[in-house]
Structure formats: C-alpha cells, structure tokens
Amino acid sequence: MSRPAWWSPFGGRKPPRAAPEAATEVDLPGAGRTRIAQAVDCRGAMCPRPQLLTMKLMQKMSEGEVLEVQCDSAAAVEGLPSLALKLSSTHLCTLREGHGWRVYLRKGV
C-alpha cells in the first residue's frame, strides 16, 4: 500500500542530503577558483533544516574548507550569511541558479 505525498514530512520530495566529498571547483565572484570540500542539497527543505544541516557539516569541516549549500527557500538563504558569522565563518557569495540559490561558506574567518 503506497502512502499519499502529504504523508511524508518532505511532501513526496527526497529528503535533504549531504555529499560526503564534493571535491569540485567553482569560479566564485570575488574569490576566484575555489575548491568545494562539502556540499549539501537542501532543495525542498524549509527553515530551520538548511541551517541545521549547515551547522552540522561546518562542525565536521577543517579550517579553510568551503561548503556549498543548495537551497530553494528564500528565508533559509537570507539567514545563512548571519549563521556564518555565528559559526566564525565567512560567507563567500550567494549565486542565483534557476529556482534556487547556491550559498558558499568558508570555515574560519
């Protein structure tokens, strides 16, 4: 017996997940070519889940590593730069992509 989409806490979407090692490079405005150490896909997740996943991954990362957060919630995206300050990290940039954003945070100041 299959359950309806509303039964799932994610409304039928896949739950957010963290990629263990992104190991890709992107060209960020103002930062140049940057290696992405970790990436988390928060598309479809609402506040505070993107912030909680970001905090969890940042705790595991080493100083100077960069985290990419993919998100389609405007409220979550607006809160990530201030979250970076609370985590003693640096918000590198936020890029608009289709119906969502990619936020780049560097651990450490």
C-alpha positions, -999 to 999 in steps of 0.1 A, spaced: 0 0 0 15 33 -10 11 64 10 0 98 -4 27 125 -9 14 146 20 21 117 44 58 122 40 75 151 61 91 161 28 58 162 8 68 134 -16 103 150 -23 136 134 -14 149 145 20 180 168 20 213 150 19 249 158 24 275 147 -2 305 133 18 331 149 -6 321 173 -33 357 177 -45 348 201 -72 360 236 -81 338 266 -89 347 301 -101 332 324 -74 329 362 -79 355 379 -57 370 347 -46 382 331 -79 386 294 -84 376 277 -52 376 240 -42 343 228 -26 351 204 2 314 196 12 280 202 -5 245 198 9 213 197 -11 186 214 9 162 219 -20 127 213 -8 136 218 29 121 246 49 136 266 78 154 256 101 165 224 83 190 241 59 206 260 88 208 229 110 224 208 82 248 237 76 258 238 112 263 200 114 286 200 83 306 230 94 314 213 127 330 184 108 349 205 83 385 217 87 395 254 89 396 270 54 373 244 37 343 256 17 308 244 20 282 247 -8 246 249 3 219 244 -25 186 258 -14 153 270 -28 139 286 3 144 324 3 141 326 41 168 300 46 191 317 21 187 351 38 197 336 71 229 317 60 252 348 59 244 357 96 247 320 105 282 320 90 292 349 114 278 330 144 299 300 133 331 322 130 330 315 93 329 336 61 301 340 36 318 340 3 288 346 -20 253 336 -29 245 327 -66 210 326 -81 205 294 -101 172 287 -117 146 284 -90 171 283 -62 204 295 -49 239 282 -41 255 297 -10 292 293 -4 306 294 32 343 291 42 350 277 77 370 303 96 374 340 91 
